[in-house]
Amino acid sequence: ARDALTYATTLKPDVARSHFMLAVVCMELKDNSKAMAELKRVLQLDTGNAKAHYLMGLVCKAELRLEEARKHFEDYVRMEPGEPTAREAMKWLESYNNRRGG
């Protein structure tokens, strides 16, 4: 799947969906640096892609880049407040803010 999606992003580099799907596959393969690069490309192509922010938050959280995770989760919640994953992100944000004393 990774090779096919990499090829797809080469053929049509301006299709955000292909980059998004490649990022998901990279996350599954624990290749977080490649996943982040693809998600950044998604946001270059589609600035309103809330799910890209959510996935970036997950990657940052996994890498203990918690302040970056906070930013991406806040962006996601602001953009998609009714999504079930937004509720999860809000719970994490609340816990994170409580640990920081804010």
C-alpha positions as CSV (number, residue, x, y, z in Angstrom):
1,A,0.0,0.0,0.0
2,R,2.8,2.4,0.9
3,D,4.5,1.9,-2.5
4,A,1.3,2.4,-4.4
5,L,0.4,5.6,-2.5
6,T,3.9,6.9,-2.9
7,Y,3.6,6.3,-6.6
8,A,0.2,8.0,-6.6
9,T,1.6,11.1,-4.9
10,T,4.4,11.2,-7.5
11,L,1.9,11.0,-10.4
12,K,-0.5,13.6,-9.0
13,P,1.4,15.6,-6.3
14,D,-1.4,18.1,-5.9
15,V,-4.0,15.6,-4.7
16,A,-4.3,16.0,-0.9
17,R,-6.2,12.8,-0.4
18,S,-3.3,10.7,-1.7
19,H,-0.9,12.4,0.7
20,F,-3.4,11.9,3.5
21,M,-3.8,8.2,2.8
22,L,0.0,7.8,2.6
23,A,0.3,9.5,6.0
24,V,-2.1,7.1,7.5
25,V,-0.1,4.1,6.1
26,C,3.1,5.6,7.4
27,M,1.6,6.1,10.9
28,E,0.5,2.4,10.9
29,L,4.1,1.5,10.0
30,K,5.4,3.8,12.8
31,D,7.2,6.0,10.3
32,N,6.2,9.2,12.0
33,S,8.6,11.5,10.2
34,K,7.3,10.5,6.8
35,A,3.7,10.7,8.2
36,M,4.3,14.3,9.4
37,A,5.9,15.3,6.1
38,E,2.8,14.0,4.2
39,L,0.4,15.7,6.6
40,K,2.2,19.0,6.2
41,R,1.8,18.5,2.4
42,V,-1.9,17.9,3.0
43,L,-2.3,21.2,4.8
44,Q,-0.4,23.0,2.1
45,L,-2.9,21.7,-0.4
46,D,-6.0,21.8,1.8
47,T,-5.6,24.3,4.7
48,G,-9.1,23.3,6.0
49,N,-8.3,19.6,6.4
50,A,-9.2,19.1,10.1
51,K,-8.3,15.4,10.1
52,A,-4.7,16.2,9.1
53,H,-4.5,18.3,12.3
54,Y,-5.9,15.4,14.3
55,L,-3.4,13.0,12.9
56,M,-0.5,15.5,13.4
57,G,-1.6,15.7,17.0
58,L,-1.5,12.0,17.4
59,V,2.0,11.8,15.9
60,C,3.3,14.6,18.1
61,K,1.7,13.0,21.2
62,A,3.4,9.7,20.4
63,E,6.7,11.5,20.1
64,L,6.1,13.4,23.3
65,R,6.1,16.7,21.5
66,L,3.1,17.7,23.6
67,E,3.0,21.4,23.0
68,E,2.8,20.7,19.2
69,A,0.2,18.1,19.9
70,R,-1.8,20.6,21.9
71,K,-1.8,23.1,19.0
72,H,-3.0,20.5,16.4
73,F,-5.7,19.1,18.7
74,E,-6.9,22.6,19.4
75,D,-7.1,23.3,15.7
76,Y,-8.9,20.1,15.1
77,V,-11.5,20.7,17.8
78,R,-12.1,24.2,16.6
79,M,-12.6,22.9,13.0
80,E,-14.6,19.8,13.8
81,P,-16.2,20.1,17.3
82,G,-18.9,17.5,16.7
83,E,-16.7,14.6,15.6
84,P,-16.3,11.7,18.1
85,T,-12.5,12.1,17.8
86,A,-12.8,15.8,18.7
87,R,-14.3,14.7,22.1
88,E,-11.2,12.5,22.6
89,A,-9.0,15.3,21.7
90,M,-10.8,17.6,24.1
91,K,-10.4,15.1,26.9
92,W,-6.6,14.9,26.2
93,L,-6.4,18.7,26.1
94,E,-8.2,19.0,29.4
95,S,-5.8,16.5,31.0
96,Y,-2.8,18.2,29.4
97,N,-3.8,21.6,30.6
98,N,-4.5,20.3,34.1
99,R,-1.0,18.8,34.3
100,R,0.4,22.1,33.2
101,G,-1.5,23.9,35.8
102,G,-3.6,25.9,33.4
